[in-house]
Amino acid sequence: MKLNRRLFMGTTVAAAASLSAPMVLSASGKPRVVVVGGGAGGATAARYIAKGSKGAIDVTLIEPTRTYYTCFFSNLYIGGLRDFSSLGHTYGKLAADYGINVVHDWAIGVDRDAKTVMLAGGDKIPYDRLILSPGIDFVDGAVEGWDVSAQNKMPHAFKAGSQTQLLKAQIEAMPQGGTFAMVAPPNPFRCPPGPYERVSMIAHVLKQKNPTAKILIADPKPKFSKMALFQDGWAEHYEGMIDWVGPDFGGDLVSVNPDEMTLTIDGEVNKVDVCNVIPAMKAGRIAEIAGVTNDKGWAPVNAIDMSSKMDANIYVLGDSAQQGDMPKSGFSANSQAKVCANAVRGSLTGSKVFPAKFSNTCWSLIDTNDGVKVGATYQATDEKIAKIEGFVSKVGESAETRQTTYEESVGWYSGITADMFG
């Protein structure tokens, strides 16, 4: 079944079950919600709160970029299967159609006592409820020899945009027979199948343009999402091109030298032509500044409504949240945003709040029309968002099934971006 826009937007997940709190009013007579981060979590939450409240809540969305490029589907751009412009989305409809106050600036501080968000431009924006959906940042020193100052020589491309373009350009400029290397991240991280879909798409390009090139993956994990599916696909489509080195062979003992363009694995120095370093991750910086992260760098939340366990007036969505069993994905963030939006609207206006239900699917493309997926449904418990049941593609599926899976993912992309940006 193709998951098109109408189907995706028609299956809005109901949100958190709790008794409605008394309405909080601003000086203007309306409660105020501020959302930081305009991606799959933040943009969705802002839109659903504004749309659902019919103007009863003042909604402000703070996002520094005027054009947001999705990390999901960026691998297909690297693989030459999608235009870069197709990844970019703007916020005009959120402002024009839903009355959201879209502020393009950096949030640099949160005063939880005064309930204000400080902006780099000097303004302070008051809130009654604050939703943080800032995505991820990188853990300093996670990969020896690499920090963000080296991202132009060894790009991460796990924040989409110019980094994605840079990595693609570097791959296409590789010498014949050259080596592409990836340093994969430890768990947990944004988009668990993402690095391995990226390897697939890079192999897809190299097979056409540089067929004697090699791909080397240094991975600190003994297994990864959809591992059997990817490795089976690599053997079928890219035989002999990809070498995955797990922790048994030193994949967890790596360092890089951006100036020398080397990757060292367990003492063995490898000269490479392109090196994609994807470091360990943590919650976006503003969550840490707000004081809602733990010693592992993530923001613990209550599963019933995505509220912070450290401040009942703050909610954390998507990649930054430590919520339980859901992977960090665009689909997850969108699903969590709908739960959060319903709960926030209910707490501020007394509207009905529905039981929290969540879902996720992660699609990956291995080669042209060879799509695979993994997903699950979830429920809120007192401890966490808990997995109820799941599904995953199987090794040996027909070409027709794999093409249908890929087409389903294309329909989902159209649906979720319309859901986010109107």
C-alpha positions as CSV (number, residue, x, y, z in Angstrom):
1,M,0.0,0.0,0.0
2,K,1.4,3.4,-0.9
3,L,1.4,5.8,2.0
4,N,0.3,9.0,0.4
5,R,-0.3,12.5,1.8
6,R,-4.0,12.0,2.4
7,L,-3.5,8.8,4.3
8,F,-0.6,10.1,6.4
9,M,-2.3,13.3,7.4
10,G,-5.6,11.4,8.1
11,T,-4.0,9.1,10.6
12,T,-3.0,11.7,13.2
13,V,-2.0,10.0,16.3
14,A,-4.1,10.8,19.4
15,A,-2.4,12.4,22.3
16,A,-1.7,12.3,26.0
17,A,-4.2,11.3,28.6
18,S,-4.4,13.6,31.6
19,L,-6.9,15.8,33.3
20,S,-6.9,19.3,31.9
21,A,-5.0,21.9,34.0
22,P,-6.4,25.3,34.7
23,M,-6.0,27.8,31.8
24,V,-3.0,30.1,32.0
25,L,-3.5,33.5,30.5
26,S,-0.9,36.1,29.3
27,A,-1.4,39.8,29.6
28,S,-3.0,39.8,26.1
29,G,-5.6,37.3,27.4
30,K,-4.2,34.3,25.5
31,P,-1.8,31.6,26.8
32,R,1.6,31.6,25.1
33,V,3.4,28.6,23.7
34,V,7.0,29.0,22.5
35,V,8.5,26.2,20.3
36,V,12.3,26.1,19.8
37,G,13.3,24.1,16.7
38,G,11.5,24.0,13.4
39,G,12.0,20.3,12.4
40,A,9.8,17.3,12.5
41,G,9.0,17.8,16.2
42,G,8.8,21.5,16.6
43,A,7.1,22.5,13.3
44,T,4.5,19.8,13.8
45,A,3.8,20.8,17.4
46,A,3.5,24.5,16.5
47,R,1.1,23.8,13.6
48,Y,-1.1,21.4,15.6
49,I,-1.4,23.7,18.6
50,A,-2.2,26.7,16.4
51,K,-4.6,24.8,14.2
52,G,-6.3,23.0,17.1
53,S,-6.7,26.0,19.3
54,K,-8.2,28.2,16.5
55,G,-6.4,31.2,17.6
56,A,-6.9,30.7,21.4
57,I,-3.2,30.2,22.0
58,D,-0.4,32.5,20.9
59,V,2.2,30.3,19.2
60,T,5.8,31.4,18.5
61,L,8.2,29.2,16.6
62,I,11.9,30.0,17.0
63,E,14.1,28.5,14.2
64,P,17.4,30.1,13.0
65,T,17.2,28.9,9.4
66,R,14.7,30.3,6.9
67,T,14.9,27.1,4.8
68,Y,14.9,23.8,6.7
69,Y,16.6,20.9,5.0
70,T,15.4,17.5,6.2
71,C,18.0,15.0,7.4
72,F,15.6,12.2,6.3
73,F,15.9,11.6,2.6
74,S,19.2,13.5,2.4
75,N,21.0,10.2,1.7
76,L,18.9,9.9,-1.5
77,Y,20.3,13.3,-2.6
78,I,23.8,11.9,-1.9
79,G,22.9,8.9,-4.0
80,G,21.8,11.0,-6.9
81,L,18.2,10.0,-6.6
82,R,16.8,13.3,-5.4
83,D,17.4,17.0,-6.0
84,F,18.8,19.1,-3.1
85,S,16.0,21.6,-3.4
86,S,13.4,18.9,-2.7
87,L,14.8,18.6,0.8
88,G,14.3,22.3,1.6
89,H,11.1,23.7,3.2
90,T,10.1,27.1,4.4
91,Y,7.8,28.5,7.1
92,G,5.6,30.9,5.2
93,K,2.4,28.7,5.4
94,L,2.8,28.3,9.1
95,A,2.8,32.1,9.5
96,A,0.2,32.9,6.9
97,D,-2.3,30.0,7.3
98,Y,-2.0,29.3,11.0
99,G,-1.0,32.6,12.5
100,I,2.2,31.3,14.0
101,N,4.8,33.9,14.9
102,V,7.9,32.5,13.2
103,V,11.1,34.1,14.5
104,H,14.3,33.3,12.7
105,D,16.9,33.6,15.4
106,W,19.0,31.4,17.8
107,A,17.6,30.6,21.2
108,I,20.5,31.1,23.6
109,G,18.9,30.9,27.0
110,V,15.9,29.9,29.1
111,D,14.9,31.5,32.3
112,R,12.6,28.9,33.8
113,D,11.6,31.1,36.8
114,A,10.7,34.1,34.6
115,K,9.4,31.8,31.8
116,T,11.3,33.5,29.1
117,V,13.5,32.4,26.1
118,M,16.4,34.6,25.3
119,L,17.4,35.1,21.7
120,A,20.8,35.9,20.1
121,G,19.3,39.1,18.8
122,G,18.6,40.3,22.3
123,D,14.9,39.8,22.6
124,K,13.2,37.8,25.4
125,I,10.0,35.9,24.5
126,P,7.7,34.9,27.4
127,Y,5.9,31.6,27.5
128,D,3.4,29.7,29.5
129,R,4.5,26.4,28.0
130,L,7.9,25.8,26.3
131,I,8.5,23.1,23.7
132,L,12.1,22.2,22.9
133,S,12.8,20.3,19.7
134,P,16.4,21.3,18.8
135,G,17.6,18.0,17.3
136,I,21.1,16.8,18.2
137,D,24.5,18.2,19.0
138,F,27.8,16.3,19.1
139,V,29.7,15.1,22.1
140,D,33.1,16.9,22.4
141,G,36.0,14.5,22.0
142,A,33.8,11.6,20.9
143,V,36.2,10.8,18.0
144,E,39.9,11.3,18.7
145,G,41.3,13.9,16.4
146,W,37.9,15.4,15.3
147,D,35.8,18.3,16.4
148,V,33.4,20.6,14.6
149,S,36.3,22.8,13.3
150,A,37.3,19.8,11.1
151,Q,33.8,19.3,9.6
152,N,34.8,20.8,6.3
153,K,37.6,18.3,5.8
154,M,35.8,15.4,7.4
155,P,32.1,16.2,7.3
156,H,29.5,14.7,9.5
157,A,26.5,15.5,7.3
158,F,24.1,14.5,10.2
159,K,22.7,18.0,10.3
160,A,21.4,18.4,6.7
161,G,22.2,21.4,4.5
162,S,25.6,22.6,3.4
163,Q,27.2,19.5,5.1
164,T,25.1,17.2,2.9
165,Q,26.2,19.1,-0.2
166,L,29.8,19.1,0.9
167,L,29.9,15.3,1.5
168,K,28.3,14.6,-1.9
169,A,30.8,16.9,-3.7
170,Q,33.7,15.1,-1.9
171,I,32.4,11.7,-2.9
172,E,32.0,12.7,-6.5
173,A,35.6,14.1,-6.6
174,M,37.2,10.9,-5.3
175,P,40.0,9.6,-7.4
176,Q,39.4,6.3,-9.3
177,G,40.0,3.4,-6.9
178,G,40.0,5.7,-3.9
179,T,38.7,5.0,-0.4
180,F,35.6,6.4,1.3
181,A,35.6,5.9,5.1
182,M,32.9,6.3,7.7
183,V,33.2,6.5,11.4
184,A,29.8,5.3,12.7
185,P,28.3,6.6,15.9
186,P,27.6,4.7,19.2
187,N,24.0,4.3,20.4
188,P,21.8,6.2,20.9
189,F,21.9,8.5,17.8
190,R,19.7,10.2,15.2
191,C,18.2,7.8,12.6
192,P,19.6,4.4,13.5
193,P,19.6,3.1,9.9
194,G,20.9,6.4,8.5
195,P,24.6,5.7,8.4
196,Y,24.0,2.4,6.6
197,E,21.6,3.8,4.1
198,R,24.2,6.5,3.4
199,V,26.8,3.8,2.8
200,S,24.3,2.1,0.4
201,M,23.7,5.4,-1.5
202,I,27.5,6.2,-1.7
203,A,28.1,2.7,-3.0
204,H,25.3,3.3,-5.6
205,V,27.2,6.4,-6.8
206,L,30.6,4.8,-6.8
207,K,29.4,1.7,-8.6
208,Q,28.5,3.9,-11.6
209,K,31.3,6.5,-11.5
210,N,34.1,4.9,-9.6
211,P,33.6,1.1,-9.6
212,T,37.0,0.2,-8.2
213,A,36.6,2.4,-5.1
214,K,36.4,1.0,-1.6
215,I,34.2,1.8,1.4
216,L,35.5,1.3,4.9
217,I,33.2,1.5,7.9
218,A,34.6,1.7,11.5
219,D,31.7,0.9,13.8
220,P,31.8,0.8,17.7
221,K,28.6,-1.3,17.7
222,P,28.4,-5.1,17.3
223,K,25.2,-4.7,15.4
224,F,23.1,-2.0,13.8
225,S,19.5,-1.4,12.6
226,K,18.4,-3.6,9.7
227,M,21.9,-5.2,9.7
228,A,21.0,-8.4,8.0
229,L,19.0,-6.5,5.3
230,F,21.8,-4.0,4.6
231,Q,24.6,-6.7,4.5
232,D,22.5,-8.9,2.2
233,G,21.9,-5.9,0.0
234,W,25.5,-4.9,-0.1
235,A,26.5,-8.4,-1.1
236,E,23.9,-8.4,-3.9
237,H,24.5,-4.9,-5.3
238,Y,28.0,-3.9,-4.3
239,E,30.0,-7.1,-3.9
240,G,33.5,-6.6,-2.6
241,M,33.2,-2.8,-2.3
242,I,32.1,-2.4,1.4
243,D,34.2,-3.5,4.5
244,W,32.4,-3.1,7.8
245,V,34.8,-3.3,10.8
246,G,32.9,-3.8,14.1
247,P,34.3,-3.7,17.7
248,D,35.6,-7.3,17.5
249,F,38.2,-6.0,15.0
250,G,38.8,-2.5,16.5
251,G,35.9,-0.6,15.2
252,D,35.5,1.0,18.6
253,L,39.2,2.0,18.7
254,V,39.5,4.8,16.2
255,S,41.1,8.2,15.6
256,V,41.3,10.5,12.7
257,N,43.8,13.1,11.3
258,P,41.9,15.5,9.1
259,D,45.1,17.2,7.9
260,E,46.7,13.9,6.8
261,M,43.3,12.4,5.8
262,T,43.9,9.2,7.8
263,L,41.7,6.9,9.8
264,T,43.4,4.8,12.4
265,I,41.6,1.6,13.5
266,D,43.1,-0.2,16.4
267,G,46.5,1.1,15.6
268,E,46.3,0.5,11.8
269,V,46.6,3.7,9.8
270,N,44.4,3.9,6.7
271,K,44.9,6.6,4.1
272,V,41.5,7.7,2.8
273,D,40.2,10.2,0.3
274,V,36.9,11.0,2.0
275,C,36.0,10.5,5.7
276,N,32.5,10.9,7.0
277,V,32.9,11.2,10.8
278,I,29.6,10.8,12.6
279,P,30.4,11.4,16.3
280,A,28.5,10.4,19.4
281,M,25.4,12.6,20.0
282,K,23.5,14.4,22.7
283,A,20.5,16.7,23.0
284,G,20.6,20.0,21.2
285,R,22.4,22.7,23.2
286,I,19.4,24.7,24.2
287,A,18.0,21.7,26.2
288,E,21.2,21.6,28.2
289,I,21.1,25.4,28.7
290,A,17.5,25.1,29.9
291,G,18.7,22.6,32.5
292,V,16.5,19.7,31.4
293,T,19.2,17.2,30.4
294,N,20.8,14.5,32.5
295,D,24.4,13.4,32.9
296,K,24.2,11.4,29.6
297,G,23.3,14.5,27.6
298,W,19.6,13.6,26.9
299,A,16.4,15.2,28.2
300,P,14.2,12.7,30.2
301,V,10.5,13.1,29.6
302,N,7.2,11.8,30.8
303,A,5.8,9.4,28.2
304,I,2.2,10.5,28.7
305,D,2.8,14.0,27.2
306,M,6.5,14.5,26.5
307,S,6.8,16.9,29.4
308,S,10.3,17.3,31.0
309,K,10.9,15.4,34.2
310,M,12.7,18.4,35.4
311,D,10.2,21.1,34.6
312,A,6.5,20.6,34.1
313,N,6.1,23.6,31.9
314,I,8.8,22.4,29.4
315,Y,8.3,19.7,26.8
316,V,11.1,18.0,24.8
317,L,10.4,16.2,21.5
318,G,12.3,14.1,19.0
319,D,16.0,13.5,18.9
320,S,16.7,15.4,22.2
321,A,14.3,13.4,24.3
322,Q,15.1,10.4,26.4
323,Q,11.7,8.7,26.3
324,G,12.1,5.0,26.1
325,D,11.8,2.6,23.2
326,M,11.2,4.9,20.2
327,P,14.2,5.5,17.9
328,K,15.3,9.0,17.2
329,S,13.7,9.6,13.8
330,G,11.7,12.2,11.9
331,F,8.6,9.9,12.1
332,S,9.0,9.5,15.9
333,A,9.4,13.3,16.4
334,N,6.3,14.0,14.4
335,S,4.3,11.3,16.3
336,Q,5.5,12.7,19.7
337,A,4.7,16.3,18.6
338,K,1.0,15.4,18.0
339,V,0.8,13.8,21.5
340,C,2.5,16.9,23.0
341,A,0.4,19.4,21.1
342,N,-2.9,17.8,22.2
343,A,-1.7,17.7,25.8
344,V,-0.4,21.3,25.8
345,R,-3.6,22.6,24.1
346,G,-5.7,20.7,26.7
347,S,-3.7,22.1,29.6
348,L,-4.1,25.7,28.4
349,T,-7.6,25.7,27.0
350,G,-9.4,22.9,28.7
351,S,-9.9,21.0,25.5
352,K,-10.2,17.2,25.4
353,V,-7.0,15.3,25.8
354,F,-6.8,11.8,24.3
355,P,-4.7,8.8,25.4
356,A,-1.1,8.9,24.1
357,K,-0.3,6.6,21.2
358,F,2.8,6.6,19.2
359,S,4.2,5.0,16.0
360,N,7.3,5.0,13.9
361,T,8.6,3.7,10.6
362,C,12.1,4.1,9.2
363,W,12.5,3.4,5.5
364,S,16.0,2.9,3.9
365,L,17.0,2.6,0.3
366,I,19.7,0.0,-0.6
367,D,19.7,0.5,-4.3
368,T,17.4,1.7,-7.0
369,N,13.8,0.7,-6.0
370,D,15.3,-1.6,-3.3
371,G,13.6,-0.2,-0.2
372,V,13.4,-1.8,3.3
373,K,11.7,-0.7,6.4
374,V,11.4,-1.2,10.2
375,G,8.7,0.2,12.5
376,A,6.6,-0.3,15.6
377,T,3.7,1.0,17.6
378,Y,4.1,2.3,21.2
379,Q,2.2,3.2,24.2
380,A,2.8,5.5,27.2
381,T,3.6,3.8,30.5
382,D,4.6,5.3,33.9
383,E,8.3,4.5,33.1
384,K,8.6,5.2,29.4
385,I,7.3,5.1,25.8
386,A,7.0,1.3,25.5
387,K,7.0,-0.8,22.3
388,I,3.8,-2.8,21.7
389,E,4.6,-4.5,18.5
390,G,6.9,-4.1,15.5
391,F,7.7,-5.2,12.0
392,V,10.7,-5.3,9.7
393,S,11.4,-6.2,6.1
394,K,12.7,-9.7,5.4
395,V,15.8,-10.9,3.5
396,G,14.8,-12.3,0.2
397,E,11.7,-10.3,-0.6
398,S,10.6,-9.9,-4.2
399,A,11.6,-6.9,-6.3
400,E,8.0,-5.9,-6.4
401,T,7.8,-5.8,-2.6
402,R,11.0,-3.8,-2.3
403,Q,9.8,-1.3,-5.0
404,T,6.5,-0.9,-3.2
405,T,8.3,-0.2,0.1
406,Y,10.4,2.5,-1.6
407,E,7.3,4.1,-3.2
408,E,5.7,4.0,0.2
409,S,8.6,6.0,1.6
410,V,8.2,8.6,-1.1
411,G,4.5,9.0,-0.2
412,W,5.5,9.3,3.5
413,Y,8.0,12.1,2.8
414,S,5.3,14.1,1.0
415,G,2.9,13.5,3.8
416,I,5.2,14.3,6.7
417,T,6.6,17.5,5.2
418,A,3.0,18.7,4.5
419,D,2.1,17.8,8.1
420,M,5.1,19.8,9.4
421,F,5.0,22.9,7.2
422,G,1.3,23.0,6.1
